C-alpha cells in the first residue's frame, strides 16, 4: 500500500491526483500522472517538485506540511490537508468546508471513543452485561476501571491500554459504529461510489475509446467497492468485542492498525473522482471528463488480492491513456482550472 502512495488534495493542475510516498532511503517523493496523457507517471523527489511546475500558495503550504510527517497514510495526509485548507489560501469556501469537516471529525471521534469505552466496560468480564444506560457521572470511573482490569490481566500499564483505545477510536471513527454505521465518512463514500459507478455505466458512448474508458472506470469501481464492503464489515466485526481487539493491538500495534485501516487505503482518491463527476451536468460534459477520469483513476494496492473475503471476479481491464491532455481542457485556462480544483477541494473536505 505504501508503494502506491497517498493522494494529495492539491489544486495546481499539473499536480492533480499526485500521490506522495515515503521511501526508506530517499525520503518523500511524488508520483504525478503525466498531464500529456502518456503512459506512466512522473516520479520526483518531494523537494524538487518545482522542477515540474510552480505550485500555488496553498499547495506549497501543504507540501511543506507533508514534509514534516513521519508517517504517510491516508489519515495523516487528510489531516495535513484539512489543516492547510483551514488556513484559507485556497479561498474562503475551502476554508469554511475544512473547518466544518474538522468539527464533524471531532464529534465523530468523541462518539466513537464513547462506543469503544462502552464496549470495553460491558465486555471486560467476558460477557456483555445488561444494556441499561450508564449514568454520565459513572462512565469515566467505569472506563478507568475497565482499562485497569484489562491492563492487569495482560500485565501491561493502564496508559498503554488507553493508548490502544485512542488508536482504535481513530481508525474506527471513519467506519462508523453504533448509530453512525450509515453516516460515517467511509460508508457515505461507499454510497457515492456506487452512484458514480452506475452513472458512468449508463453513459451513452460514441467511440470505442469512450466505451473502453467507461468499462475501465466501472470495473475498477466495482472491484474497489467489493474490497471496501468486505474490509469495513471485517473491521466492524472485530470491533464487536473491544477487549479482544485491544489485546490484539497490544500484541501487534502496527499490524492491527494496518489491518483496521485497509478501507482507508482502498477509498483513497475516490472522493475526488466522485466530486469531479458531479460537476458534469449532461452526457456531453461527462464524456469530456472521461479523459481526466482515466488519468487519475486510483490503482488498487497490490496487497488487495491476498485479503481474506475479497474477490475481484477476474482481472481488471488494462489501463488506457487519455485521448488528449485532460488537465488543461480546451474550455479552461490555468486560472479557471485552479478555481475548478478549489471547488473540488471544498467538496472533498
Secondary structure, DSSP 8 states (H G I E B T S, - for coil): -TTT-EE----SGGGTT-EEEEETTTEEEEEEE-TT--SSEEEEEGGGGGGT----HHHHHHHHHHTT-SS--HHHHHHHHHHHHTTTTT-HHHHHHHHHHHHHHHHHHHHHHHHHHHHHHHHTTSS--------HHHHHHHHHHHHHHHHHHHT--HHHHHHHHHHHHHHHHTT--GGGTTTSHHHHHHHHHHHHHHHHHT----SHHHHHHHHHHHHHHHHHHHHHHHHHHHHHHHTTSHHHHHHHHHH-HHHHHHHHTHHHHHHTTHHHHHHHHHT--SHHHHHHHHHHHHHH-----GGGGGSTT---SS--------SS-STT-TT--HHHHHHHHHHHHHHH-
